[in-house]
Every structure is written in C-alpha cells, then in structure tokens.
Amino acid sequence: MKQLALDWDGPANLERVSSRIGAAVLSFCQAHKQFHAGELHQHVEQATGVSAPASADRILRDLRQRGVVEYRVVSRRESLYEVVNVRAA
C-alpha cells in the first residue's frame, strides 16, 4: 500500500496554520520582550484552542523570515527568546 506523503512545512500547510494562529503569535511577540517557547505555546493554545506546539514555532520562524518579527535566541537549552523588533502592521 502506498502511503500519502504530507508536506507539513509546505506553503499550503503553513498558510493554513498561519491563518489560524498567526495573529496570536504576533500579538504575543508585541507584548513580550523575552519569553520561553513554552509560554508562546501556552498563549497560542489559550487564544486559539489546541494546536501542535511546533505550529507556533513554525509561524514564529515564518514571521521572522518575512521581516515582521525580529528575534534572537538567548538560550537554546532554555528555549529563551528575545524580541528585538516587531514591524508595525
């Protein structure tokens, strides 16, 4: 039996996830100078309902790639991030 391959990081899936949780990730970044990844995941879940923790991470990376949110990793071991800039919408 042939398995269906899903492109979880593809444009269609990223757009679908972004439309659902993108605003929550962006508002979180606007409100926090530093945060742990778990805090972002918790905020997204509370704001939008249950989602995979990796979804918030993927949207955060996409926002950085598009120049909307600038952040740096303070401690990879602690999953600690620092928001450097958030572009005005």
N, C-alpha and C positions, 0 to 999 in steps of 0.2 A: 504494500500500500504506500502510495506517495504522500509525504507529509507536506502540508501547506506551510511555506516559509513566510513569516510575518516580519516586516521591516519596521521594527519598533522605533528606530531613530530616523525614519524616512520623513520627508516633508509632509505627507498627508497625516501621519500619526502625530507629528509634532504640532501641526496646525490644530488638530482636533483637541489635543491636550491643552495647548495654549489658550484656545478659546474658552476652555472650561476653568482653568486655574491661573492664567496669565495675570489677570488683574489682582488676584490675591497675592501672588509673588511680588508684583510691582509695588503694591501698597505696603507690603511688609518691608521691602527694601527702603522705601521712602521714610518709614517710621523708625528704622533701626540703624544705628551706626556700626555696631558689632552684633553678631549673632552666631549661635551654633546651628548646624544643619538641622538638628532635631527640633529646634524652635521654629524654623521655617516650615518643616514638615507638619508640625502641630498646628501652626497658624493656617496653612492651606487646608488641612483636614477640617478644622473648625469652620472655616469660611465657605468651603465648597462641598463638604461631605468626604467620604472615604476616597482616597486616591493612593496610588503606589508612591512610596517615599521618593523613589527615583524620578518620578514625574516632576516634582518641584525642582529637583536638581537640574534636570534637562531644560526646564523653562528658564531657570536662572542662567544657565550657560548660554541659552539662545538669546536672552536679553543682553548679555554681555557681548556676544558676537554681533548683534545688531546695533551696538553702541547706546543702548537705552540705560543699562546699569553697568557701572564700573565698580569692580570689587577686587579684593585680593584675599588670598588665603593666608591668614595669620598663623594658623597651626593645622596642618593636615591631620595630625594624630588626634587632635581635639575637635576636628571639623569646625574650626572657628574662622569666621569670615569677617571682613571689614568692608563696609560700603564706602567707596571713595566718592562716587558721584552718581546721581540719578538725573537723567535728562528730563526736562520738563515736557509734559505731554502736550 
